[in-house]
Amino acid sequence: MAIVQSRSRSAIAWQITKYSLLSIGAIIMVVPFIDMFLGALRTPAERLARPPVYWPQDPQWINFKRVFTETPALIWFKNSIFITLSVTFIQLLTSSMAGYALAKYKFRGSNLLFRGVLGAQMFPFFLFIIPIFFILRYFPLAGGNSLFGQGGSGFLNTYVAIILPFAITWYGIFLMRQFFMGVPDELLDAARLDGAGEFKIFFIIVLPLVLPGLATLGIFVFVYQWNEVIWTMTVTRTAPDLQTLPVGIYLLRGAFTEEATQSLQQAAVAVSIIPVMVAFLLLQRFYVRGLTAGSVKG
């Protein structure tokens, strides 16, 4: 009896410790978002007050309206939606097809190719910004360029320049390969015996089995692309009508007084996280399943 009571007390203590740590972690994660929202409601005087005013006495709800009336935020928002959804769709398609090929087709050099995919993780995207920029800038017969890439601007200041570099990533290929490895080969062989072609097998039979993986990758890609700033700002310097919401928020600096800029930026950021939250809530069930399944596949 004493042993049982001791184990029971240990289990209770562990539960208390676990949930206490989780609660502390949750508070650390949530507080910045609360402060961002409250910061959008503070007046300039409250921003300069010492000691700081945490809870706004006169909430400036108009700041959220000003985001859309005093800035081209609606254009930025539309661009962000279009670019993010385009990149997400293209990357899901390319990564799933490449991952499926590496998982289920054994051809000469397949292992070497997969090692190359893994090796690509050692090189950050920022290392390739300048080479990719020049490739798009001097691409033959694009944007007024001649056959030798001279005379025009290439793909710069177009949606192609923003989307193309993110059309496929090593992480997407690796993640989808891990999920496809869990699909039994016998299922594919049975489908072939029934006369199914390779495209039908892939799109009709296999893809529905890896929906958690697609949802997991989709959320990762969506969040990354929605928040991407450096590349988009690089290729749209002279095309403000193509700039996205994160780029626009960054460029708000200097457009107003410092206090007004901070309020507008925080209001704009609060608006910008809504699509990410909606995407996560819609795909949360698949996302959790995907992380759990992906962690046990090899």
N, C-alpha and C positions, 0 to 999 in steps of 0.2 A: 504493500500500500504506500509506504514511504517513497519507494522508487517511482511509482506512478505519479504521486503528487509532485515529486521533484521534476520529473519530465514535463508534467503539465505546467509547472511554474516556469521552466526553461522555455517551453513553447510560447507561453504568454509573453515572456520577456522578449523573445525573438520577434514576435509579432509587433509588440510596441516599438521596439527599436527599428524594425523594418519600415513600418508606416510613418514613424517620426522622420526618418531619413528621406523617405519619399515625399513627405509633406514639405520638408525644408527645400528639397530640390524643386518641387512644384512652385513654391513661393518665389524662389530665385528666378525661375523661368517666367513667371507671370508678372512680377512686379514691374519690369521694364515696359511691358505692354500697357499696364495701367498708367504708369507715369507718362508714357507717350500720349495716351488718350487725354489725360488730365492736362498735359502740357499744351495740347491743341486748344484747350478751353481757357487757358490763363490769359489775362490781359498783359500788355507790356509792362505795366507798373508792378504786377504780381511777379513777373519774371525777374525784375530788378530788386525786389524786396529782400531785405536782410533783417531777420532770418527768413529763409525761403518760405513762400506760401505753397503748401502742398495741395490743399483742396481749394479750387477756384471759388472766390466769393461771388463773382459775377461771370458765370460761364459764357464764353464767347462762342455760342453755337454757330454764329455766322461765319466762323473761320472755315467750316466745312463747305459752306456755300461759296465762299471766296475762292476756294480751290478750283472750282469750275467756272466762276465768273471772271476772275482776274488772271487766270493762267489757262493755257491750252490743255488743261488736264484731260478733257474728254478725248482729244486727239491722242494724247499719250496713252490713255487707257485703252482705246480701240486698237492702237498699234501693239500694245503689250498683249492683249488678248489674241490678236491674229498671229503674231510672231510666236508666242508661247505655245498656242495650240498647234501651229504648223510644225514647230520643232518637235513637240511631243509626239505628234502622229508620225512624222517621218522617222524619228529615232526609234520609236516602238517597232515600226515596220522593218527598218534596216537592221536593228540589233537582234530582233527575233529571227529574221531570216539568216543572218550570219551565225548567230548562236546555234540555230537548228542545224545548219550545215556542219559546224564544227563538232556538234554532239552526236549526230547520226550518220554522217557520211565520212568514211575513212578513205582518204585519197593521199597520194604522195605529197608529203610536205604539210599535212594537216596539223601534226603535232608542232612542227616548227612555226607554223602560222599562229597557232594558239599561244605559243611562248612569246611570239612577237607582240601579240595583243596584250599579254600580261606585262611584257617589258615596257609597253607604251605608258604604263602608269608612272614610270620614273620621270617622265617629262611633262611638266605642267603646261597647260594651254598657253600661258603667257609667253612661254619660250618660242611659240610659233606665231605670235601676233604679227610681227614684222614680215616674215616670209609669206603668210597668208594674205596680208594686206597688199603686198606687191603683186602676188599672183592675180588677185581680183582686180587690182588697179590696171594691170597691163594685159588682161585677158584678151586674146585676139577677137576682133569683130564684135566686141561687147561695149556698149555705151559710147559709140562713136569711134572706137579704136580701129586702127587698120589691121591688116593681117599680121603685122609685127607688133601689135599692142601699143601703137602710138596714136596720138591725136585726140583721145577722148579720156573719159574717166573710168572706163571699164564697168565693173559691177558696183563700184562705190555709189553710195547714196541710193541704194535699192534694197528691197526686201531680200533679194538673193544674197547680198553680201552679209546681211545680218543672220540669215537662217542657215546657209550652206555649211559654215564651219562646224555647226553643231548637229549636222545630219546623222552622224554616227559617232559613238564613243567607245573606248575600250571597256569601260565599266558596264555599259549596256550589253555589249557582246558577252562579256564574262558572266554577268548575272543571268541572262537568258539561257546561256549554255548550261548553267548549273540546273536550271529548271527542266530543260529538255533532256538532260541526262536521266531524270527521274521518270521519263515516259518509257514504258516497256517496248523493246524492239519487236516483241511478238505482236503487239497491236498494229504496228506499221506493216509487218509482213502479212498479217491477216487482211489488212485493207488492200494491199497490193494484189493478193490472191483474188479478192473480190472485184478487181479491175479498176480500183481507184488510182488516179494519177497522182504525181508527186505534189502538185499544187493543191489538189483536193485534200490529200492527206494532211498537208500543212495547215491550210486555212480552215477546213471543216472539222478535222479530227483532233489535231495536235494543239492548235492554239487555244481552244476552249479548256483544255486540260491545264494550261499554264496561266490562266487568268490572274491568279494571285501574283505571279511574277510580272505580268504586264502592268498590273495596278501598282506594284511596288516601284518598278522602273518609271512608270508614268508620273507618279508623285515626285520622285527624285528629279526627273527632267523638268517637270512643270515648275517646281520651286526654284531650281537653279536658273532656268531661263527667265522666269518672271523677275528675278532679282539681279540679272546680269546687267552690268553697267559699262565696263571698260571697253569691250569690243563694239557694242552698239554705239557708244559715244565716239569711238575712233572712226567708224565708217559712215557716220551720219552728221559729221561736223557742219556741213553746208546744206543739210536737208532736215530742218527742224520739224517738217511735217511727217518724218519717219521716226522720230525719237520716241522712246518708250517712257513709261511712268517713272522708273528708277532714275533714268537719265534726266528727265524733266525735274524731278525732285532735287537732284544734285545741282542742276543749273539754276534753281531758284535762289541760290546764294548770290547776293549782290543785287538782286532785282528789286528788293524792298529794304527797309531798315532792318537792322539785325534782329530786333525783337519781333517784328512782323514776319520776317523770313522764318524764324524758328517756329512760330505758331503755324504758319502755312505749311512748312515742311512736315511738322508732326501731324497736322490734319491730313495732309496728302499721304503720308506713310500709313496712317490709320485706315484710310480708304483703300490703299494698295494691298493690304493684307487680307481683305475680304475674299477675293477670288481664291487665294491659297487656302484659306480656312474652309471655304465651300468645297474645293476639290478634295481636301483631306477628309472632310466629313462624309462625302459621297463615296469615297474609296477606302474608308478606314477599315472596313471588314476585310476586304481583300488585301489591304496593306499589311495588317497584322499577320494574316495567314501566310502572306508572301515572305515576310521576314522570318517567320518560324520555319517554314518549309525550306527556304533558301539556306538557312543556317545548318541544316543536317544533310544537305546534298553534297556530293563530292565528285 
